[in-house]
Each structure stands twice: as C-alpha cells, then as structure tokens.
Amino acid sequence: MAKLDHMEPQEFIDRFYGLAKEYNGFLEERNDKGGFKHGKLRAAFKSMHDNMPFIFTYKDIPNANIKETTNAIEGVFSHLKEKIPIHRGLNKDRKKNAVKFFLKYF
C-alpha cells in the first residue's frame, strides 16, 4: 500500500471513491430504530468527500510553503485550549480577542 504523501492526488481520490463504492452497502446498514448503524464512519466518509477539493492544496500551490500535515497548527490549538480556560475571569468576547491576538503574533 502506498503512503499518502507518496501518492498522487488522483490516485488517492480514485481509491477513496472505490472504497466508498465497495462498502456502500455496509455504510447504508440501518439499526432497529431506522438510524444508520455506522454513523461515525458515514460522517468520516462525508467529511472526506466534502473536503476533497482541499486535501491536496499543499501540492496545488507549491510555492506557498504549506505543510503536508496539520500537526503544527494542532499543537498551537492544543496550547490555546490549555491556556484560555486558566483565565476564568474572561468573558466570551475577551477570550475571542485573546485567541485572535495570539494567532496574529504567533
């Protein structure tokens, strides 16, 4: 199996939709109450489908220095989630301003 970072965008897209077609019956299974049995998996497939135009943006704009992963920004968000609740006295608007300030000067 090819690693995602070594795969061409069209190959990834073809494989993804091939999986979606192959497992469509599984994803359409319903429970006794009429809801979908595999709701979280369906949501993941829908999210991938909806975001497909943006998944390979880092390859579409090579000179923009866009990272292949979101690890760095997730670390920033994790740091913010940890720090903002410490300041219990801040109302919602001030918390938003604190996040904007942090992101602007980070």
N, CA and C of each residue as an Amber inpcrd file, in Angstrom:
protein
   318
   0.8460000  -1.1880000   0.0000000   0.0000000   0.0000000   0.0000000
   0.8910000   1.2500000   0.0000000   0.5300000   2.1950000  -0.8340000
   1.3050000   3.4270000  -0.9540000   0.9990000   4.3630000   0.2160000
   2.0170000   5.0720000   0.6520000   1.8080000   6.0810000   1.6870000
   1.1290000   7.2860000   1.0580000   0.3330000   7.9600000   1.8380000
  -0.4140000   9.1000000   1.3180000   0.5030000  10.1840000   0.7700000
   1.6130000  10.4470000   1.4440000   2.4920000  11.5200000   0.9750000
   3.2590000  11.1480000  -0.2960000   3.2240000   9.8800000  -0.6910000
   3.8630000   9.4530000  -1.9350000   2.8280000   9.1600000  -3.0220000
   1.5780000   9.4150000  -2.7400000   0.5030000   9.1020000  -3.6570000
   0.0890000  10.3580000  -4.4230000  -0.1620000  10.1910000  -5.6810000
  -0.6570000  11.3110000  -6.4750000  -2.1100000  11.5880000  -6.0880000
  -2.5190000  12.8420000  -6.1370000  -3.8870000  13.1900000  -5.7330000
  -4.9640000  12.3580000  -6.4360000  -4.8400000  12.1720000  -7.7430000
  -5.8860000  11.4290000  -8.4500000  -5.9580000   9.9760000  -8.0050000
  -4.8010000   9.3790000  -7.6980000  -4.7870000   8.0020000  -7.1960000
  -5.5220000   7.9160000  -5.8550000  -5.2610000   8.8820000  -4.9780000
  -5.9420000   8.9070000  -3.6850000  -7.4530000   9.0470000  -3.8800000
  -7.8570000   9.9670000  -4.7240000  -9.2830000  10.2100000  -4.9740000
  -9.9320000   8.9570000  -5.5330000  -9.2760000   8.3190000  -6.4970000
  -9.8270000   7.0900000  -7.0820000  -9.9630000   5.9870000  -6.0430000
  -8.9510000   5.8400000  -5.2100000  -9.0110000   4.8010000  -4.1590000
 -10.1120000   5.1000000  -3.1440000 -10.2160000   6.3580000  -2.7690000
 -11.2430000   6.7360000  -1.7850000 -12.6380000   6.4090000  -2.3130000
 -12.9280000   6.8510000  -3.5210000 -14.2680000   6.6030000  -4.0640000
 -14.4820000   5.1310000  -4.3960000 -13.4030000   4.4050000  -4.6870000
 -13.5120000   2.9600000  -4.8550000 -13.9250000   2.2830000  -3.5580000
 -13.3200000   2.7200000  -2.4420000 -13.7090000   2.1850000  -1.1300000
 -15.1510000   2.5360000  -0.7950000 -15.5180000   3.7710000  -1.0750000
 -16.8820000   4.2110000  -0.7820000 -17.8870000   3.3600000  -1.5560000
 -17.5660000   3.0550000  -2.8070000 -18.4700000   2.2340000  -3.6290000
 -18.4950000   0.7870000  -3.1280000 -17.3040000   0.2600000  -2.8170000
 -17.1980000  -1.1250000  -2.3570000 -17.9520000  -1.3600000  -1.0490000
 -17.8880000  -0.3950000  -0.1330000 -18.5020000  -0.5550000   1.1870000
 -19.8110000   0.2060000   1.3380000 -20.4100000   0.6130000   0.2240000
 -21.6450000   1.3700000   0.2860000 -22.7520000   0.6010000   1.0270000
 -22.8660000  -0.6830000   0.7540000 -23.8790000  -1.4970000   1.4360000
 -23.6940000  -1.4820000   2.9450000 -22.4450000  -1.5920000   3.3720000
 -22.1190000  -1.5570000   4.7990000 -22.4860000  -0.2010000   5.4000000
 -22.1560000   0.8700000   4.6740000 -22.4300000   2.2170000   5.1760000
 -23.9200000   2.5380000   5.2020000 -24.6990000   1.8390000   4.3990000
 -26.1430000   2.0820000   4.3420000 -26.9380000   1.2410000   5.3440000
 -26.2620000   0.3510000   6.0790000 -26.9740000  -0.5060000   7.0350000
 -27.6820000   0.3350000   8.0820000 -28.8840000  -0.0990000   8.4230000
 -29.7020000   0.6090000   9.4060000 -29.8780000  -0.2510000  10.6580000
 -30.0950000   0.4140000  11.7860000 -30.3710000  -0.3110000  13.0310000
 -31.8760000  -0.5140000  13.1800000 -32.2910000  -1.0760000  14.3000000
 -33.7120000  -1.3720000  14.5390000 -34.5720000  -0.1210000  14.5720000
 -33.9870000   0.9940000  14.9340000 -34.7470000   2.2480000  15.0440000
 -34.7710000   3.0300000  13.7320000 -34.1200000   2.5160000  12.7020000
 -34.1210000   3.1830000  11.4090000 -32.9390000   4.0990000  11.1790000
 -32.1080000   4.2910000  12.2130000 -30.9100000   5.1210000  12.0560000
 -29.7780000   4.3110000  11.4420000 -28.7440000   4.9860000  11.0290000
 -27.6040000   4.2860000  10.4400000 -26.7810000   3.6090000  11.5340000
 -26.3620000   2.3630000  11.2660000 -25.5680000   1.6020000  12.2240000
 -24.1740000   2.2040000  12.4020000 -23.6350000   2.7320000  11.3390000
 -22.2390000   3.1690000  11.3480000 -22.1630000   4.6770000  11.1160000
 -22.8380000   5.4240000  11.9630000 -22.9560000   6.8690000  11.7960000
 -21.6320000   7.6040000  11.7910000 -20.7320000   7.2300000  12.6680000
 -19.4350000   7.9260000  12.7340000 -18.5970000   7.6540000  11.4860000
 -18.6480000   6.4300000  10.9940000 -17.9200000   6.0980000   9.7710000
 -18.5320000   6.8290000   8.5760000 -19.8550000   6.9030000   8.5450000
 -20.5330000   7.6580000   7.4760000 -20.1260000   9.1320000   7.5370000
 -20.0560000   9.6750000   8.7420000 -19.6610000  11.0850000   8.9110000
 -18.2250000  11.2960000   8.4260000 -17.3420000  10.3350000   8.6910000
 -15.9570000  10.4430000   8.2360000 -15.8960000  10.4260000   6.7060000
 -16.6480000   9.5290000   6.0870000 -16.6820000   9.4830000   4.6270000
 -17.2410000  10.7900000   4.0570000 -18.2960000  11.3030000   4.6670000
 -18.8860000  12.5560000   4.1860000 -17.8990000  13.7100000   4.3350000
 -17.1970000  13.7460000   5.4400000 -16.2130000  14.7930000   5.6580000
 -15.1060000  14.7260000   4.6080000 -14.6230000  13.5180000   4.3220000
 -13.5980000  13.3610000   3.2860000 -14.1310000  13.8170000   1.9390000
 -15.3500000  13.4140000   1.6200000 -15.9640000  13.8070000   0.3450000
 -16.0950000  15.3330000   0.2570000 -16.6210000  15.9430000   1.3070000
 -16.8420000  17.3930000   1.3090000 -15.5440000  18.1880000   1.2390000
 -14.4710000  17.6400000   1.8140000 -13.1950000  18.3580000   1.8670000
 -12.1950000  17.9170000   0.8000000 -12.6230000  17.0410000  -0.0900000
 -11.7260000  16.5250000  -1.1190000 -11.0400000  17.6320000  -1.9310000
 -11.7310000  18.7290000  -2.2810000 -11.0450000  19.7720000  -3.0600000
  -9.8810000  20.4330000  -2.3160000  -9.8340000  20.2810000  -1.0000000
  -8.8260000  20.9890000  -0.2110000  -7.7080000  20.0900000   0.3200000
  -7.8650000  18.7910000   0.1910000  -6.9210000  17.8540000   0.7910000
  -5.5140000  18.0050000   0.2300000  -5.3970000  18.2870000  -1.0590000
  -4.0780000  18.3830000  -1.6780000  -3.6880000  19.8180000  -2.0130000
  -4.2110000  20.7620000  -1.2660000  -3.8830000  22.1700000  -1.5040000
  -2.3780000  22.4000000  -1.4220000  -1.7110000  21.7090000  -0.5140000
  -0.2640000  21.8870000  -0.3710000   0.4840000  21.5020000  -1.6450000
  -0.1010000  20.6340000  -2.4790000   0.5280000  20.2720000  -3.7510000
   0.0840000  21.2100000  -4.8770000  -1.1220000  21.7480000  -4.7520000
  -1.6580000  22.6290000  -5.7950000  -0.9260000  23.9630000  -5.8480000
  -0.4520000  24.4270000  -4.7030000   0.2420000  25.7150000  -4.6310000
   1.6420000  25.4560000  -4.0480000   2.5640000  24.9590000  -4.8690000
   3.8670000  24.5180000  -4.3410000   4.7210000  25.6160000  -3.7120000
   4.6150000  26.8400000  -4.1510000   5.4620000  27.9140000  -3.6260000
   4.8980000  28.5700000  -2.3680000   3.7750000  28.0930000  -1.8780000
   3.1470000  28.7030000  -0.7100000   3.6970000  28.1650000   0.6080000
   4.5730000  27.1840000   0.5490000   5.1620000  26.5670000   1.7540000
   4.1110000  26.0560000   2.7260000   3.0620000  25.4480000   2.1980000
   2.0150000  24.8510000   3.0300000   2.5030000  23.4820000   3.4820000
   2.3970000  23.2130000   4.7620000   2.8280000  21.9270000   5.3140000
   1.8930000  20.8130000   4.8440000   2.4400000  19.5880000   4.7760000
   1.6500000  18.4260000   4.3690000   0.6780000  17.9960000   5.4520000
   1.0050000  18.2920000   6.6870000   0.1470000  17.8800000   7.8010000
  -0.2910000  19.1070000   8.5910000  -1.2400000  18.8800000   9.4740000
  -1.7280000  19.9590000  10.3300000  -1.1550000  19.8430000  11.7410000
  -0.1350000  19.0260000  11.9070000   0.4170000  18.7880000  13.2390000
   0.8290000  20.0710000  13.9530000   1.4930000  20.9720000  13.2370000
   1.9870000  22.1920000  13.8810000   0.8410000  23.0620000  14.3860000
  -0.1660000  23.2680000  13.5450000  -1.2850000  24.1240000  13.9550000
  -2.1090000  23.4490000  15.0470000  -2.2050000  22.1220000  15.0080000
  -2.9300000  21.4210000  16.0670000  -2.2240000  21.5980000  17.4040000
  -0.9080000  21.6770000  17.3730000  -0.1550000  21.9370000  18.5930000
  -0.4690000  23.3170000  19.1430000  -0.6160000  24.2970000  18.2380000
  -0.9740000  25.6570000  18.6470000  -2.3600000  25.6550000  19.2780000
  -3.3070000  24.9820000  18.6240000  -4.6710000  24.9420000  19.1570000
  -4.7060000  24.2430000  20.5080000  -3.9180000  23.1840000  20.6340000
  -3.8540000  22.4720000  21.9060000  -3.3430000  23.3980000  23.0020000
  -2.3220000  24.1620000  22.6730000  -1.7560000  25.1180000  23.6250000
  -2.8200000  26.1560000  24.0240000  -3.5550000  26.6640000  23.0440000
  -4.6030000  27.6540000  23.3320000  -5.7000000  27.0700000  24.2150000
  -6.1310000  25.8510000  23.8820000  -7.1860000  25.2100000  24.6760000
  -6.7540000  25.0320000  26.1270000  -5.4680000  24.8500000  26.3090000
  -4.9260000  24.6690000  27.6540000  -4.8560000  26.0020000  28.4020000
  -4.4750000  27.0640000  27.7140000  -4.2290000  28.3560000  28.3610000
  -5.4850000  29.1970000  28.5920000  -6.3920000  29.2210000  27.6430000
  -7.5680000  30.1020000  27.7360000  -8.4340000  29.7920000  28.9660000
  -8.7330000  28.5250000  29.2780000  -9.5770000  28.2680000  30.4590000
  -8.9540000  28.7050000  31.7870000  -7.6370000  28.8650000  31.8220000
  -6.9680000  29.2950000  33.0560000  -7.4690000  30.6830000  33.4600000
  -7.7660000  31.4970000  32.4740000  -8.2320000  32.8550000  32.7300000
  -9.7490000  32.8570000  32.8720000 -10.2300000  32.4090000  33.9990000
 -11.6600000  32.2390000  34.2370000 -12.4350000  33.5440000  34.2200000
 -11.7670000  34.6420000  34.4680000 -12.4610000  35.9210000  34.5360000
 -12.7900000  36.5230000  33.1840000 -12.2810000  35.9390000  32.1040000
 -12.5350000  36.4920000  30.7820000 -13.9160000  36.0890000  30.2680000
 -14.6560000  37.0820000  29.7690000 -15.9260000  36.7210000  29.1440000
 -15.6420000  36.2000000  27.7380000 -16.6870000  35.7650000  27.0410000
 -16.5280000  35.1250000  25.7410000 -15.8370000  36.0450000  24.7290000
 -16.2240000  37.3170000  24.6870000 -15.6220000  38.2560000  23.7360000
 -14.1330000  38.4550000  24.0060000 -13.7700000  38.5650000  25.2630000
 -12.3520000  38.7570000  25.5970000 -11.5340000  37.5030000  25.2930000
 -12.1460000  36.3340000  25.4670000 -11.4520000  35.0970000  25.1010000
 -11.2000000  35.0640000  23.5930000 -12.2080000  35.4690000  22.8180000
 -12.0420000  35.5160000  21.3610000 -10.9230000  36.4790000  20.9830000
 -10.8960000  37.6270000  21.6200000  -9.8450000  38.6060000  21.3380000
  -8.4690000  38.0760000  21.7230000  -8.3930000  37.3460000  22.8160000
  -7.1180000  36.7660000  23.2440000  -6.6220000  35.7580000  22.1960000
  -7.5350000  34.9490000  21.6680000  -7.1560000  33.9680000  20.6400000
  -6.7120000  34.6900000  19.3700000  -7.4540000  35.7190000  18.9520000
  -7.0770000  36.4890000  17.7570000  -5.6840000  37.0990000  17.9310000
  -5.4400000  37.6760000  19.0860000  -4.1410000  38.2920000  19.3720000
  -3.0270000  37.2560000  19.2830000  -3.2690000  36.1200000  19.9290000
  -2.2580000  35.0540000  19.9450000  -1.9370000  34.5890000  18.5300000
  -2.9790000  34.3390000  17.7290000  -2.7670000  33.8400000  16.3670000
  -2.1000000  34.8820000  15.4720000  -2.4090000  36.1520000  15.7050000
  -1.8250000  37.2080000  14.8900000  -0.3290000  37.3290000  15.1220000
   0.0990000  37.1790000  16.3770000   1.5040000  37.4020000  16.7150000
   2.2870000  36.1330000  16.9560000   1.6910000  34.9940000  16.6920000
   2.3690000  33.7250000  16.9150000   3.3350000  33.4350000  15.7940000
